[in-house]
Amino acid sequence: MDDLRPRGMLIGIRPLGVTPRKASGRGAGWVRRGLTLVELLVVISIVALLMAMLLPAVNSARESARQTACQNNLRQFGIVMTSHAANRRTFCTGAFDWRLDGCVTEVGWVADLIQRGAPVGKMLCPSNPARIAQTFNDLLSMAWNVDHCTVDRRGSPPQIAFDGSRQINPCRFIAEGDVAGGVPPPVGEDRRKYVEAEIFQAQYNTNYTASWFLVRGGVVLDGNGNLTHRVAGCTPSPLAVGSTAGPLSTAVLDGSVSPSSLVPLLGCGVASDALQQPISSIQAGTPAVQPFTRGPVKTTTMNAPGIPGDLFPVPTPRTTWGPVWTATLQDYRGFAPVHKNTCNVLFADGSVRAIADLNKDGQLNNGFPASADNGFADTTIELSSEEAISRWSLRMR
């Protein structure tokens, strides 16, 4: 009698999805059937469970890669800034801010790095939802001569190239066009396209925020502890170039009471405004980062002392106004913990450290009380004096 067992199979064992049937003749054997609903649900459940287990690991690996890329960007920026300081005695020429610092293709840390070959506009923090700098709103719509209390926003005058052609920097062309050639400045959509082509696509962009120390260095005070301005009739402000010491210099850093490892230069920028018009693939309404942190402020008002509205009377001895300035803290709310509740910060010694937002309120608290005005959820210290300098001056304790 023929053996009815399938060849290669053991007695009493059948493959999944196969049902035995009674032998009725030569060739009789196993009958194959489909998966039952229960078996299918079990398989789906196992696959879903594996995906749920693997997805956090995949996301964590992706974020780790993005954070590493961000840290590498900052280290490269630090190398170029250190080289700039070695040659020019300052770490940069100012902020990426057309309103306050001048022509962004000639002045500011972004222009400095681009002039040394770094494509800053391509070196964005990959985790930051803000993909553009707030200064583009000014470039798109602000009148260049809105006030006389800043540097000439037009930048350098037109140059004659070797071939005899006229060369006009983008900021000057936005401001006045080509006066000698009879070409008016671009307006409306023409201005938007020009800014996009000549500034944005030339890599003059960033989503990192500079520290106040990097671009302003310190405040200029009179004998009564009040801020002054170098231009007569201009309102003093810790944000204005005319009221501050200027970009961080090697002399100021070397004379600091704190080591360079505690002086922040750049950090992942917080989204503080919305882009007014589309630029390339960046849509209008996209968040934009502020140019630099706000400097020393009172912990109660979040404003600097010694400014209009909060002036010290004349005369006021230093023993009175000194403690007020000493009690201020740097406003670092311009830095954003975009890497899973951590913020990458470049320091003046070239190091890059990840500062954790411990209470996950989206801000780095360096000693402020919690209030509705400042946005801090509680008094948890995340940027301590061991991590970064918070005083009003690098030279004053």
C-alpha positions in Angstrom: 0.0 0.0 0.0 1.3 3.4 -0.9 2.5 5.7 1.9 0.0 8.6 2.0 2.3 10.9 4.1 3.7 13.9 2.3 7.4 13.3 1.5 9.7 15.1 4.0 7.0 15.4 6.7 7.0 13.7 10.1 4.1 11.8 11.3 1.7 13.9 13.5 3.1 17.3 12.3 1.4 19.5 9.8 2.3 22.9 8.4 0.4 26.1 9.4 -2.7 26.6 7.3 -2.8 23.0 6.2 -5.6 20.5 7.2 -5.4 16.7 6.8 -8.1 14.9 4.9 -9.0 11.3 4.7 -7.0 9.3 2.1 -9.2 8.1 -0.8 -6.7 7.2 -3.3 -3.3 7.7 -4.7 -1.9 11.2 -4.1 -4.2 12.0 -1.2 -2.5 14.1 1.5 -2.7 17.5 3.2 -5.4 20.0 2.2 -4.2 23.7 2.3 -6.5 26.3 3.9 -6.3 30.1 4.5 -5.4 31.8 7.7 -8.2 32.2 10.2 -9.4 35.6 11.4 -7.9 35.0 14.8 -4.5 34.1 13.3 -4.6 37.2 11.1 -5.4 39.4 14.0 -2.6 37.9 16.0 -0.1 38.6 13.2 -1.4 42.2 12.8 -1.1 42.7 16.6 2.4 41.5 16.6 3.4 43.7 13.7 1.8 46.8 15.4 3.5 46.0 18.7 6.9 45.8 17.0 6.3 49.1 15.2 5.2 50.7 18.4 8.4 49.5 20.0 10.6 50.6 17.2 9.1 54.0 16.4 10.4 55.8 19.5 13.8 54.5 18.8 13.7 55.6 15.2 12.5 59.1 16.2 15.1 59.3 18.9 17.9 58.4 16.4 16.6 61.0 14.0 16.5 63.7 16.6 20.0 62.7 17.8 21.3 63.1 14.3 19.6 66.5 13.9 21.1 67.7 17.2 24.5 66.5 16.2 24.2 68.4 12.9 23.1 71.5 14.8 26.1 71.2 17.2 28.5 70.8 14.2 27.0 74.0 12.6 27.7 75.9 15.8 31.2 74.6 16.1 32.0 75.7 12.6 30.6 79.1 13.3 32.8 79.2 16.4 35.9 78.4 14.4 35.3 81.2 12.0 34.4 83.7 14.7 37.6 82.8 16.5 39.5 83.5 13.3 37.7 86.8 12.9 38.7 87.7 16.5 42.3 86.8 15.8 42.5 89.1 12.8 40.1 92.0 13.8 40.0 91.8 17.6 36.2 91.3 17.6 34.3 88.1 17.2 31.9 89.7 14.6 30.8 93.0 13.2 27.3 92.9 14.7 23.9 91.3 14.5 22.0 90.0 11.4 19.7 93.0 11.8 19.0 95.5 9.0 17.0 97.8 11.3 19.7 98.2 14.1 23.0 97.2 12.6 23.0 98.1 8.9 23.4 96.3 5.6 23.1 92.6 6.3 25.3 91.6 3.3 28.2 93.7 4.7 27.6 93.9 8.5 26.8 91.2 11.1 28.0 87.8 12.0 26.2 86.2 9.1 28.0 88.4 6.6 31.3 87.9 8.4 30.9 84.1 8.0 29.8 84.2 4.4 32.8 86.4 3.5 35.0 83.7 4.9 33.3 80.9 2.9 30.7 79.5 5.3 27.2 79.1 3.6 25.3 80.2 6.7 21.9 80.0 5.0 22.4 76.3 4.4 23.6 75.7 7.9 20.3 75.9 9.7 19.3 74.1 12.9 17.4 71.2 11.5 15.1 70.8 14.5 14.0 74.4 14.6 10.5 75.0 13.1 11.6 78.6 12.4 13.5 78.5 9.1 14.2 82.2 8.6 15.4 85.3 10.4 13.0 88.1 11.6 15.1 90.7 9.8 13.6 89.6 6.5 10.4 91.4 7.5 12.3 94.7 7.5 14.1 93.8 4.3 10.7 93.2 2.6 8.9 96.4 3.7 10.8 98.8 6.0 11.9 102.2 4.7 15.7 102.4 5.0 15.7 106.0 6.4 13.1 105.3 9.1 15.4 107.1 11.7 18.8 108.7 12.0 19.8 106.9 15.2 21.5 104.0 13.5 24.2 103.4 10.9 23.5 104.0 7.3 21.4 101.0 6.3 22.4 101.4 2.6 25.8 100.2 3.3 28.8 100.9 1.1 28.5 103.3 -1.9 28.3 102.0 -5.4 31.6 100.6 -6.7 33.1 100.5 -10.2 34.2 97.0 -11.1 37.3 96.2 -13.2 35.2 95.9 -16.3 33.7 99.3 -15.7 30.3 98.1 -14.6 28.6 99.6 -11.5 28.2 97.3 -8.5 25.5 98.2 -5.9 25.1 96.1 -2.8 21.6 94.7 -2.3 20.7 96.9 0.7 21.5 100.1 -1.2 19.5 98.9 -4.2 16.5 98.2 -2.0 16.9 101.6 -0.5 17.4 103.8 -3.5 17.8 101.7 -6.6 20.6 102.8 -9.1 20.5 106.6 -8.8 23.2 107.2 -11.4 21.5 104.7 -13.8 18.0 106.2 -13.3 16.7 102.9 -11.9 14.2 103.3 -9.1 14.2 101.0 -6.0 12.1 97.9 -6.3 8.6 98.0 -4.7 6.0 95.4 -3.9 6.5 92.1 -5.6 9.6 93.3 -7.4 11.2 94.0 -4.0 10.2 90.6 -2.6 11.7 88.9 -5.6 14.9 91.0 -5.3 15.3 90.2 -1.6 14.8 86.5 -2.3 17.3 86.4 -5.1 20.0 88.7 -3.9 19.9 88.1 -0.1 18.1 84.9 0.8 19.4 82.8 -2.1 22.9 84.2 -1.5 22.8 82.4 1.9 22.2 85.5 4.1 19.8 83.8 6.5 19.9 81.9 9.8 17.6 80.4 12.4 20.2 80.9 15.2 20.0 83.8 17.6 23.1 85.7 18.7 23.6 86.6 22.3 23.5 90.2 23.4 27.1 89.9 24.6 28.3 88.8 21.1 26.7 91.8 19.2 26.5 94.5 21.9 29.3 93.7 24.3 28.1 96.0 27.1 26.1 99.1 28.0 27.3 102.7 28.0 26.2 104.5 31.2 26.6 108.0 32.4 27.6 109.0 35.9 24.1 108.5 37.2 23.7 105.0 35.9 21.5 105.9 33.0 22.0 104.6 29.5 23.3 107.1 27.0 23.3 107.3 23.2 26.2 108.5 21.0 23.9 110.3 18.7 22.2 113.4 20.1 18.5 113.3 20.3 18.3 109.5 20.0 16.6 107.3 22.6 19.0 105.2 24.6 18.4 101.5 24.5 20.4 98.4 25.4 19.5 97.1 21.9 20.9 100.2 20.1 24.5 100.1 18.7 24.9 103.7 19.9 24.1 102.8 23.5 26.4 99.8 23.8 30.1 98.9 23.6 29.7 97.2 20.2 30.5 93.6 19.2 32.4 91.4 21.6 36.1 92.1 21.5 39.0 90.0 22.6 40.1 92.8 25.0 36.7 92.7 26.8 36.7 88.9 26.8 40.2 88.7 28.2 39.3 91.2 30.9 36.1 89.4 31.8 35.5 88.3 35.4 34.1 85.0 33.9 35.9 82.4 31.8 35.1 82.4 28.1 33.4 79.0 28.5 30.6 80.9 30.2 30.1 83.6 27.6 27.4 82.5 25.1 27.7 83.6 21.5 24.9 81.8 19.5 22.0 79.5 20.3 19.0 77.8 18.6 16.7 80.7 18.0 13.2 81.1 19.4 10.3 81.8 17.0 9.3 85.3 18.0 7.6 86.7 14.8 5.9 85.5 11.6 7.2 86.0 8.1 5.1 88.6 6.4 5.6 87.5 2.8 6.8 84.2 1.2 10.5 83.8 0.6 11.4 80.9 -1.7 9.8 77.8 -0.3 9.2 79.5 3.1 5.5 80.5 3.3 4.1 83.7 4.8 3.2 83.1 8.4 6.2 80.9 9.0 7.8 81.6 12.4 11.0 83.7 12.3 13.8 84.0 14.9 14.8 87.3 16.6 18.3 88.6 15.8 19.7 88.6 19.3 18.8 88.2 23.0 17.5 91.3 24.8 20.4 92.0 27.2 20.2 92.8 30.9 16.8 93.4 32.4 15.2 93.8 35.8 13.6 90.6 37.1 10.4 92.5 37.9 9.8 94.4 34.8 11.8 92.6 32.1 13.1 96.0 31.1 16.6 97.5 31.5 17.1 100.1 34.2 18.3 103.6 33.4 16.2 104.0 30.2 13.4 106.6 29.5 10.6 105.8 31.8 12.9 104.3 34.4 15.7 106.9 34.8 17.7 107.4 37.8 17.4 111.0 39.1 20.3 113.4 38.7 22.4 113.1 40.6 22.4 109.5 41.8 25.5 108.1 43.4 26.9 104.8 42.1 26.3 103.2 45.5 22.6 103.6 44.6 22.4 102.7 40.9 25.2 100.1 41.0 23.2 97.6 43.0 20.2 98.0 40.6 22.3 97.1 37.6 24.0 94.3 39.6 20.5 92.8 40.3 19.7 92.5 36.6 19.8 89.3 34.6 20.5 88.6 31.0 17.2 87.9 29.1 18.0 84.6 27.3 14.4 84.0 26.2 15.7 84.3 22.6 17.2 80.8 22.9 14.8 77.9 22.2 15.0 74.3 23.5 14.1 72.8 20.1 16.0 69.5 20.5 13.6 67.6 22.7 13.7 70.2 25.4 17.3 71.1 25.0 19.0 74.1 23.3 22.4 74.0 21.7 24.5 77.0 22.7 28.0 78.1 21.3 30.3 79.6 23.9 33.3 81.9 23.4 35.8 79.2 24.1 34.5 77.3 21.0 32.5 74.7 23.0 28.9 73.8 22.3 26.7 72.5 25.1 23.1 71.3 25.2 21.2 73.2 27.9 18.1 71.3 29.2 14.7 72.9 29.6 14.0 71.0 32.9 10.4 72.0 33.4 9.6 71.9 29.7 8.0 75.4 29.5 9.9 76.2 26.3 12.3 78.7 27.9 15.7 78.7 29.7 15.4 80.3 33.1 18.5 81.8 34.5 17.1 83.1 37.7 13.8 84.9 37.0 10.6 84.5 39.1 7.6 82.9 37.3 5.0 85.3 36.0 2.5 85.8 33.2 4.7 88.6 31.8 7.9 86.6 31.4 6.4 83.3 30.5 8.4 81.2 32.9 6.3 78.4 34.4 8.2 78.3 37.7 11.5 79.2 39.3 13.5 76.1 38.1 17.0 77.2 37.2 18.1 75.8 33.9 20.8 78.2 32.8 22.7 78.6 36.1 25.8 80.8 36.7 27.9 77.6 36.3 26.5 77.3 32.8 26.5 80.9 31.5 27.1 84.4 32.6 23.9 86.3 33.5 25.3 89.6 34.8 24.9 92.9 33.0 28.6 93.3 32.3 31.4 90.9 31.6 33.7 93.1 33.7 31.5 93.9 36.6 30.5 91.4 39.2 
